[in-house]
């Protein structure tokens, strides 16, 4: 079973309770001896590690880890503050924005985000695309292909987070809050429509990327009713 570790809680001296998601469900299991650096399962001590595991039943309320094979570790040589903070923010989103039974919906997007973050370190664009999926799967789909009011694809002049999407010239009025400029709207459409993590922040003005990042954070906090604690660790 392929899993991604979300949290680890100490249990006894060298054991731990591991909370993770698979492609099908959220899962909690006991990992005996995992806190021993010499343990063959020691890689599971790191959050957002991707591993193939085998579980077995025992005399415990959770399944017990029988064995594991690391597939992708979140640790890498030359980790900087932004990389570590990005991992912490991603993990915070999974644990706090979704009910436990719904976290597995994010599995494929989480796995791709971790792969991209580790190979490119393009943390801001990676987080933008990941947050777009969080917003969509959280039930707050942003309309970036047509007017959210009338459905027209012509003469798009504004974007409003309150209204949930693009707004055309015919539907726009002075009471609508215009959140983004034209370049930021184009970036938003690329981010929301992206099905992978191949966009590069270097292809866009850094100020536009930062603006959209901050807007996404504000929207998620308001929509989900949760205030991020690890955001302060990022250089914005």
N, C-alpha and C positions, 0 to 999 in steps of 0.2 A: 504494500500500500504506500503510495507516494504522499507525503505530508509536508506541510510547512509549519515550523514551530512558531507559536505566537507568544507564549509565556512559559516560564519555568518557576515552580514553587518548591522550595526546599522541603524535604520530608525525611526525618531522621538524619543521621550523620552524612551519609553519602548518596542517599536516594533523593529523587525529585518527582514531583507531579508535573507532567508536561501537557500543556494545552496546545492543540494544533488544529489545522484544517486539512482535509483531503479534498479531492475533487467532488466528493459526494456528501460530506458531512463534517461537522465539528467533532473532535475526538479528544478525550482526556485519558491518559494512561500513566502508569507507574513505571519509572525507569530506575531499576535498582543499580546502585554503584555508580551512577552517572556523574557524581561530583568528584570522583576519583580521576585525576588527570590521566591516569594510565588506562582508564576504561576504554574499551573499543567503541563505546557509544558516547564518548565525551563531546563529540561535535554537536550533539543535541542540546548542549548547554547554551548555545548561542541562538538568540532569537532570529527568526527568519531564515534559519537553515532549512534547506530542502533535502529530504532524505527518503529513502525507501525503507520501510520498517515492517517488522513481523511481530504480531502480538499474540499472546496466549492468555487463557483464563487461569485464574488462581484464587487464592483465598483473600482477595482484596476487592473493594467495591469497584475498582477500575481494572481494565485489562492490564496485563503486565508486558513490558517490552521484552521480546525474546531476542531480537537482533536488529541492527540497522546498518544501512549503507549510505553515507553522505553523497548527495548528488550535486549540491551547490551550497557552499558555506558563505555566510555574509561577511566573513573576515577576509581581508586582503592586505597585501603589502602596501604600505604608504597610505593608510586610511587617514583622511583629513577630517576636520570637524564637521564640514558640510555633509560628507558621506555618512558619518555616524548619526548626525542629527536627522538626516533623511530617513535612515532605517528606523529610528525611534518614532518619527512622525508617521511613517507608514504603518508601523505596528500599533501605534496609538489609534489610528483610524479604524483598523480592523477590530480592535478590542472594544471600542467605545461608540462607534457609529452604527454598528449592525447588531441585532440580536444574535445570540450564539448560534441559533439554528439556521441563520441566513449568511453567516460569514463565508461559507464555502463557495457562494456565488462569485466571490472575488478571486478565487484560486487561480484561474488562468491569467488574469490581469496582474495579480501579485507576482506570480512566477516570472512573467515577462519583465515586469518592472525591476525585480531583483537582478535578473540577468543583465538588463541594460545598464542599470546603475553601477554594477560591478565592472562592466567592460568599458563604459564610456565616462563614468563619473559626471555625466550631464544631469546633475541632480535636479535643477529647477524644471527643465522640460520633462524629465521623467515623472516628477511629482505632479506637474500640470496634467499630463495625460492620465496618470493614475487617479487623480482627483476627479477628472471628467467621468471616469467609470464609476467612482464612488457616488457621484451625484446622480448618474443615470440609474444605477442599480438601487440607489436609495429612494427612487421614486420621484426624482426632481429633474427629469429630462429637459435639457435646454434645447430649444428649437433654433438651429443655426443654418437651415437650408431654405427657409421661407418665412414669410411674415407669420408670427405666432397668433395674430388676430384674424387675418383674412385668408392666409394661406398663399398669398401672392409671392412669386419669386423675383419680381421686378421692383426696381427702385427702392431697395433696402437702404434705409438711412440711419437706423439706430438699433441699439441693443439695450434691453432692459432686464436686469436680473429679477426685478419685482414682477414683471409681466412674463418672464420665462423665455425670452427669445428675441429674435430679430423683429423689427417693425418697419413696415414700408412707409413710403411718403404719404400715401392716402390715409393711413391709420395713425400716423404720428400727430401728437398735439403737445402743447406746452406743459401739460400736466405729467407727461411721461418723463421719467428720469432716464437721461441718456448716459449710460455708464461707460462706454468705450468709444474711442475714435475709430476712424476707418481702418487703420493698420491693425489695431488691436482686435477689431471685429474679424478681420481676415485671419489673424492668428487664432482666435477663438474657434472659428469654423474648422481650421486645420486640426486643432487639438481635439475637439469634440468628435470629429469624424475619423480620427486616426484609429486604425485597428492594430497598430503596433507601436513601437517606440523609436521609430526611425527619424522623427523630426529632430532637428538640432537647434538649440537656442542660438547658435552662432549665425543661423540663417535669418534671424529677426533682431530688431533693435532690443538691446538688453532692457531698456526702460519699459518697453511694451510687454516683454516677458514678465518682468517684475510686477508691473501693474496688474496683469491678468492673474498672476500668482496670488497677490494680495486680495484681489476681488474674489477669487475662488475660495480662499480661506474664510473670508468674511461671509460669503454665501453659505458655505458648509456649516459654519458655526451657528448662523441664524436658522438655517433650514433644519438641522439636526438637533439644535438646542444643546450643543456641547462646545466648551471652550478648550482649545488646544493648550497643553502644558509644555510640550517640547518645541513649540514654534520659536521661542526665544533663542534657541540654540543655533538657528540658521542666520546667516549673514544676508539681510535683506536691505 
